[in-house]
Amino acid sequence: MFFCLRYEQYPHRIPSQVPPPQPWRLCRHPNNDIYFYHPEFRLLTSDDIREPDILDYILDAHRDILRCLASDENLGELPHDCELVICDVSESTAEIEMYSRSAGTAYKWEENGGSNFAIQG
């Protein structure tokens, strides 16, 4: 489960005083890890999107995923509340998962024919 805390509430714990670009939110997980959340995209990342190249990689991966999902034969089976997690991005790779709280299910991105998401055990 993810807990999003506004960074203004804990300024003494944030390693950098640079806020994320809008509408991103800097959040702290209960285990003390920092992550960033985009509420409109329902997108979460632990990569520091305050770095312009990282933000570009995350947004490129998000666009690619939406393009692939549009033609995914199992798109209708994904729950409505899925949140996308993109992390460990680089110019050519990214770790991609989706989570649904209502279904209590995690989906791992796998690029293959037909369906791109497989349910994680």
Order of alpha helices (4+ residues) and beta strands (2+ residues): beta-beta-beta-alpha-beta-beta-beta-beta
